[in-house]
Amino acid sequence: MGWEALGQWGDDATRIEPLSGGVANDVWSVRVHGRLAVGRLGGRSDADLAWETGLLQYLDREGLIVPVPIPTTDGRLFADGLVVMTYLEGEPPETEADWRRVADTLRRLHLMTQGWPQRPGWRSSTDLLHAERGTRIDLGAMPPEAVARCRVAWARLVGRQTCVVHGDPNPRNIRMTADRVALIDWDESHVDVPDLDLALPHNAAGLDAGAHDIAAQASAAWEAAVCWDDAFAIKRLAQVRAV
């Protein structure tokens, strides 16, 4: 249906302007019920979107600052691939102190979601030691040597407790004010080992040298596999040690 689906949020719901950062989706600022919001249109399944919107509602109830799904006029949290969420103000992290606040917020997320079910159709990094595909990842499209490098990095995570990871905690997806840290863009969130979220600037998560190396290698391998084979993916793969 495309953006015509926005009409299911009311006759006055309108698009305003495109927002940067949408890779797999078309993301716009919108106005719904007279207030600024964000609309994200993509090709994810209803089961996938139900998982994401249910997670965001839970995190909001538990006090994490996240975009909250705004329901359609008949109460649905998404319609025809479109999700409309609250707009969050703020600036990206810049200083070491900012990133420490981000690390604290990510660890709250990880503690809140231990035992959470996997996002439908997704695979964790350790699942991909044996599986070939998981949503946006297709290891069959990568050179065998690249797959081997990624799997060596992920093998170091075997046996760790899993939880929901944000999946892409880069500065564009963080909105900070003096009194809170908001995490936006949960399109890459899934159940995995928390290390994938914790290879942060300034080692803000306070990992020791060995743990930081594991996190950095696993994260670089994940981003290489998710984005393969654009320039960013090739750059990230270069940061994964050769086997």
N, C-alpha and C positions, 0 to 999 in steps of 0.2 A: 504494500500500500504506500510506502514511503512516508513523507512528511504530512500527507493528508491525515495520518493517524493522530496528529496533534489535536484535531478537532474533537477527539474523545475526551480531552481535558476541559472542554467547554467552548462555546462559540467565540469567546474573546481570546482564546489561546493563540498566540502569534510567535513566529520566529523573529529574532532581532538581528543577530550577526553570528557568523561562524567563529568558533573558538579553536585555538591552536591545541595541538597535543593529541588529536584524534587520529590514530593510525589505522586501526581496524574498524573504526566507526566514524559516522558523521556527527559532529558535536556542535551544538549551537546554544547561544543564550536565547531564552524564550521568556515570554511573559504569560503567566497563568494566574487567573483570579486576581489580576492587578499587581502581582509581585514578580520580581525577577527570579528566574530558575534556569536550570540547564537541561537541555534535551539531548539524548544520545540515541541515534538510530543505527542499528547494525543488523547482522544476520544471525545472531545467537539464537539457540533454541529456547522454547518456553521454559524447559526444565532448567537450563543454564541461568536464565534471567530470574526464575523463581528462587534459585539458590542465592544469587547475588543480592536481590532485593530483600529476601528474608534475613540474610546476614547483616545488611545495613540497618534494618529495623532493630535487630537484636543489639548491635553495637551501640546504636543511638540510645536504646533503653538502658544500657549498662554505663552510659556516660561518656563514651568515646565520641569525638566530634567528627562526623562523617556526613556526606550528602544523604538526605533522607528521601526515599521515594515519595513522590506526590501522586496520589491515586487519581485514576480517571473519574469521570462523573458517576460511573457505576461501580467504583470501588476497586478496580484492578490496579495492580502496581506496574503493569507494562501492557502494551498493546501493539501487535504487529511489529515487533522488534524495537519499539520505541519505549524508552524509560525517561521520565521527567523527575528531576531531583532538585532539592533546595540548593541555592547558590551560596557559596561560602566565601567571605571576604578574607583577605590576608596577604602576606608576602612570603616568598620562598625563604628557606633558611640560608643564612650567609656565614655566620660565625661558628666557631667550635662550640660555644655555649648553645646556640640554636640547634645544632645537630645532636647535642646531648639530649635536649628536650625531645627531639624526634625519636631518638633511640628509646627513651623512656616510654613514649607513646606506642611504638612498635612492640615493645615488650609487654605492655598492657594488652594489646591485641592478641599476642601469642598466648598469654595466660588465660584470657577469656575464652579461647576457642580450642583448647586441647580436647581431642576426641571428636571434633567437628567432622561431619561426613564430607567426602570429596565432592568437588564441583562436578556435575554430570559431564562425562566425556573427557575429563582431564586426567592426567597422570602426574604423579609427583616425580621429582628428580630421580629418586631411587627406583620407582617403577620403571623408569626409562633405561635402567640397566638391562632390562629384558624386553620391554615393549618398544615398538618402533614409532608409534603415533600417540598423540594426546592433544586434542583441540588444535592449536596453532603450530604444534611441533610435529614435524615429519622427519625423523632421522634418516629415512630412506632417501631423502633429497640431498643429504650432506655427503661429502666424501668420506669413505670409510675411516681414513686417518683422523678426520675431525670428530667423527662419532666416538672413536676410541679415546681421544683426548677428553671429550666431555664426560664419558662414562667413568674414566679414572677419577675425575674431579668429583663426580656424584657418588662414587663408591665410598668415599671417605665419610659420607653422611649416613651410611647404613647403620641401623639400630637406634637412631636418634628418635626422640619423641616428636610427633608431628602436631601441627596446628594450622590455623589459617595464616597464610602469609599475604601481605599486600601485593607483593610480586613486582612492584615497580616504584619504590620509594625515592624517585629522583626529585630534584627541587621543584619541577613543574607540577608535581602531584602533592605538594605540601603547601598549606596556607596557614601562616603563623600570625598571631597577634601577641600582645604583651601577656595575655592571660590564658592562651590556649593554642594547641597544635591541632590542625585539622588535616586529615588524610583524604584526598579526593582521587577519582579515577580508579575504581576497583575492578576494571575490566580484566586485569591479569591475576586477580586474587584466586587462590586455590589452597588446597591442603598440602603442606610440604614441611620440610625441616626449617625452623626459624632462621638458621644461618643465612638463607637466601635473602633475607631482609636486612642483615646486620653488617654487611661490608660497606660501612658508611664513611663519608669524609671525616678526616681527623680521628679515625678509629673511635667514633663517638660512642659506640656500644661497649667500649672498654674491654675488647677481646685480647687475650694474650696472643703472642706471636703465632703459635700453632693454630689456634682457633681462627684468628683473622685470616691466615693463609687459606684454611679450608673454606671459610665463607667467601673470600674473594674469588677463589678458583671455581667454586660451585656456582656462584652468581654469574661470573663471566661466561661459563659454559651454558648456563640456562639462557642468558640473553642472546648468545650466539645461536642457539638452537631455535629459539622463538622467532627471531628475526631473519633467519637464513633465507637468501644470501645477499642481503644489502650491505652497504659499506659499514654500517654500524656493527652488524653481525661479524663481518670479517675482522674488524678491529677488536671486538671482544674475544673472538677465537684466538687471536694472536696473543692475548693475555693468559690463555690457558696453556700450561706447560705441555710440551710435546711428550709423548709416551716413550 
